[in-house]
Amino acid sequence: MASHFTEEHEAFRRTVRQFCEKECAPHVDQWEEDELFPRWVFERAGALGILGAHYPEAQGGGGGDYWFSMAKAEELPRMGCAGVPMALLVQSDMATPIIGDLGEKHHIDEFLAPALRGEKIAALGVSEPGAGSDVAGIRTTAKRVGDDYIINGSKTYITNGTRADFITLFAKTDPDAGHAGISVILVPTNLPGFHVSKKLKKVGNWSSDTAELFFEDVKVPVRYRLGEEGMGFQYLMQNFQSERLIGCATSVAGARLSLEEGIAYARDRVVFGKPVIKRELWQHKIADLAIKIEAAHSLTYRACEGYNEEKYVTHQSVSFETTKLISMAKVFVGDMISEVADQMMQIHGGAGYIEEYRIARAWRDQRLFRIGGGTSETMRYYIAKIMGL
């Protein structure tokens, strides 16, 4: 759907591709082994304008629309892993959009603008040991005492958590009010009482750090709250739409790369006297997967059309219709990438189970998408609710 992208978008896309293929890809194997990538990646992405292209210039961004972020997401998988792209997308599309939506000048200057420059690393603090997709069940509290909040509790599965400079934190300011008692507070991690409890070892996405965080009487100024007290749940539901949509875009792009790699391997792999690609069984399987990738791509772009129109053109909240489309895309893309990765591992045979081949990494990495940012089951619940079922 090239009509969505101007020459300016395509120039930006080329910048992201070059950054991924020339500056990051040569190091990815080492970063995966280290289970961490260096801080300069954030700084370099910020310097190139990759992190903030879709933010207003007044906030330190490039002044572009959301299609800039889509172009970025579609190129990030070219670095050869999902861990680094996920960390960068948390920085640009998950932990910071809510600051752009609600932040006052001091929030922009102290948190958002440095994050878009890659000078400060951001993390999104939502999930807890007992509350993931069920956001209303969070137990971390922020008790107001004068001009401060005193924060107690824990968060888990936090991407960028071991080295974040600040957390966009969702906490209960009124523990008895259910989802109406949640507020969002920016928490610098250099404050007394904040601890990284442990770094979590994951099935995939090895190159990104994921942590469990602990807050013990962390004192944060009230001025670090975003928006109104008690409105955090509504704000988060809006913020989730960006997270889910951008995840769809990068996942579809990753699936394309996996399919291309599988086809290339099948051309060279000879079984019982002829290349695997010449077997009708695999030709049909590949055709089916290509159809599903195109369907996922179209559904993602249709959802993006609504999101871009509402958030960037008319400056409205995300509508129920767009929320439904984004939820549908997340479910469909999640199922699709799992099937693509599994079948492309199968077409590699024994080689697909060896870390030397990238399909093994893709197979591990893709599994997170049906969990993170709201499980597929939760998405189906939202879809049914919006449909009035």
N, C-alpha and C positions, 0 to 999 in steps of 0.2 A: 504494500500500500504506500507507494513512494510519494503520493500526493501530500502525505502528512509531513514530509521532510523537505525543507528548503535546502539550498546550497550551504547556508550557514549551519544547518543541522548536520549535513554530510561532512563539512569541514571539521566540525566537532567530533563526529564519529571517527574520522581518520585519526584525529589526535588521540582518542581513547584507544583505538586499535594499536597504534604505534606504541603507546605507553604499555599496553598489555603484552604485545608480542616481543618488543625489543628490550624493555626495561624490567619487566616482571617475569615473563616466561622462563628465561634462562636460570632463574633462581628458585623456581617453584618447588622442584624436587627437594632442595635443601630446606626450604621453609616448611614443607610437609614433614620432613624428618625432624626438624627442630620443634614442630608444633607451635610455631610462632613466626611472624614475618616482621621485619624491622620497621621502626617508626617512620623512616624516610619515605615509605610508600604513601602514607597519609600526606606527608608534607609535599611530595612531588605531585600527587593527584590534586592537592589544593592549589599548588603553584600553576598547574596547567588549566585550572578552571573546571576540572572534572567534577568536583564535589558540589559546586554551587551554581552550575550553569542554569538551573531552573529556579533560582531564587532571585528576588528583586535586587537591583543594583544597590539600593539603599541599605540592604541587609548584608552587603558584601558579595552578592552573587552576580551572575552574568546577565540577568534580566530576561532570560528565555522562558518558553512555555514548558509544559511537562513532556513534550516529545523529545526535548533534549535529554531528559532523564531516561526515557525509553531507549534512545540511541546508545546512551552510556551502558545501560543494563544489557543490551544485546551484544556489546563488544567485550564486556568484562570476562566472559567465559573463555576467551581466546588466550588467556594467560595459562590455562591448563589445569585449573582447580576451581573449587567452589568456595573454599575457605576465605581466601583474600577478597574476592568479590563480595561475599556476605559481609565481611567486616567493613568494607568501604560503603556498602549500601546501608548498613546500620548507621554509619556516620552521616550519610547524605539524605537518606529517605525514610529512616525509622525513628532515630532519636532526636532529630532536629526539626522536622517539618512543623511540629507543634509549637516550637519556639518562634518560627517564622509566622505562624498563624496568630499567636497570642502574645508574643513577647513585646515588652516595652523597650525603650531605647537601651536601658542598662542591661537588659537580658541579651539584646542583640550584640551590644559591644563586648560584653564579658564572656558570652557563651557561643552564640551562633556564628558571628563573623570569624572568630578564631577557629571554630570547627570547620567552616567552609574553606579556610586557608590551610587546613590540615595541621594547625599548630596545637590544637587541643583535641583529644580523642574523646568521643561521646559514646555513651552506652544507654540503652533503654531498660529501665527497671520496672518490669511488670510481673513476670512469673515468680512464684514462690514455691517452696517445697510442697505446699498443699493447695495451690491455686495456679493453674496454667490458663487454659482457654476460658475457665470460669473466673473472669476478672473480678466479679463482685465478691468472690470469696477471699480476696487478699486480706492479710492480717497485719501487715506492717502499718504502724500508726505514726501520725505526726500530730502531736499535741501542742496546741498553741499556748505559749507562755509569754505574755507581753508582746514584744516585737519579734519573737522567734518561734520556730517550731522545734520540738524535741522529738527526734525520730528514733523509733525502736522497731526492730524486726529483721527480716532477711529476704533476700532475693536469690533466685537460682536460674541456671541456664542463660546467663547474661553474656552475650557476645561483646567482646572488647573489655570484659569486666576486670581482667587482671591489671590493666594499665590505663583505664579510662581516667580522664581528668575531671569529668563530671558525669553524673547520672541524671537522666530525665526520669524522675522517680514518681511512681503512682503509689499513694499511701492513703490510709483512712484518717481523715481529720475528724470524722464523726463515726466511731466504730459501730454505733447502734443504728445507723441510717442505711445500711446495705449499700447498693451501688450509688445512692445519692450522697454518700458520705466520703467519696473519694476525691482527692485533689492531686494536682500535679505540681511537683516542686523540683527545682534544679539544685542538685546537691554536689558541690565540689568534693572530690575524694581526698583532699588534703586536710579535711576537718577532723578533729579528735573524735574518736568513737567509730570511725569507719574502718572496716577491715575486709580484706579479701579472705574469706574463710578457706577456700581451696580452689585450685584450678581443676576443672573437670576434664576427664579423658573421654573422648567421643568416638563413636563408630566411624564417622567421616568428618569432612571439613577440618582436617587436622591442623592446617596452617593458621586457623583463627583460634584465638583464646576464648574460652568459655568458663565462667566462674560462678561461684556461690559467694554472695556478699552478705555482710553482717553489719547492722547499724545498732550501736549501743549509746543511747543518749546523745545522738548527733545533733548539735544545735545549728540550725539554719535560719537565716533572716527571713521574715515573712515576705520581704520584697523579692525573694527568689521564687515565690509561687507564680505559676502561670495562670492567667484567667481568674475566674471566680472560685472561691472555696466551695467544694461539694459538686463541682461540675466536671471533675476529672474523668468519670466514666463516659460521659457524652463526648468529651474531647478525644478520649482514646479510641472510641468507635470510629470517629472521623479519621484519626491518625492511622488506624489499622488499614484503611483502604489504600493508602499509599504503599504501605509495607507489603500488602498482599499483591497489589498490581505490579509493583516493580519486581517482586519475586517471580511472578508469572512470566514477565518479559525475559528475565535472565535465564529462567528454566527452559523456556522454549528454545532460546538461542543455544543453550547447552545441549539440548536434545538433538538439534540439527547437527552439531559437531560430532556427537556420538554416532549418529546415523552415518555421517560421511566417513568416519573412521571405520565403522563396521563394513561399509560397502568396499572401501579400499582394501581392507584385510581380506574380504571374501573374494576379491578379484585375484589375489595372489595365492590364497590357500587352496591347494589342490587336494581333493578327497576322492578316492575311487576313480582316478583318472581324469578328472576335470575340475575347474575352479568351482568353489562353493557357490559363487554368484550365478553360475549357469544352472543351478538346481532350481526347478520351478517352485518348489516349496519355499525356498528363501526369497525368490523374486516376489512371490505373493505376500510373504510376511513383510518384506521391506516396503512394498507398495502400500500395505495397510498402515504401517507406521508413518510413512510419508503423508498419508491422508490425515492421520490424527494430528501430526505436527502442524499441518496447514490449518486444520480446524481450530487447534489451540491458539495458533497465531492470530487467526481472524477474531476469535472470541476475546482474546486479550486486547487487540486493537480496538474492538468495538467498545469494550469497557473503558479503555483509555480515552476514546473520543468523548464519552460522557464526563469522565473525571476532569479532563483538560478544559472542557467547556464550562463546567461548573466552578472549578477552583481557579482557573487562570483567565477565563474570558469574562464570565459574569460574576465571579467572586462570590459564589454561593456555597452553602454546605453541600456535601455529597448527598445526592438524592437516594431514595430507596431503590429506584430502578437501577442506578449505577452501582449501588452497593450489591444488589442482587447479581448483576453481571460480573462484578469482581469476584464475588463468592463462587459463582458458577465457574468462572475461569480458573480459580484456584483449585477447585475440585477436579476439573477436567485435566488441567495441566499436571496436577499431582499424579493422577492415574496414568497419564500419557508418558511422563518422563520415567516412571517406574518400569513401564512395559518396554520402552525404548532401551533403557540401560540393561534390563534383564536379557532382552533378545540380542542386543549387540554383544553382551558378554558371551552368550550362547554361540553366536556365530564365530567368535574367536576360539571356541573350544577351550582346551586346557590353558592356552595362552591368556585367555580372558581372566583367569583366576590368579594371574601373576602380577605383582605390583609394577613390573617393568612396563606393562601396557596401561595406557591411560584409562581404558575402559573400566579397569578394576576400581580406580579412584572415582570415576563418574558414577559407578554402580553404588559405591558407599555413600558418596556425597548427596546424591539425589534423594535419599530416603527421608531426609529431614523435612522436605517441603510439605509433606502431608501431615506434619506435626506442628512446625513452627508457624507463628503468626495466626494461630487458630487451626485446630485440627480439621481434617476433611469432614468429620462427623459434625463438628460445630458449624462449618460452612453450610452443610445440608440443613441444619436446624434453622439458620438464618434465612436460607432460601425459602424453606417451607413457611416460615413466619411471615416473610414479606409477601408470599403468595396467598396468605390468608388461610393456610391449612390448619 
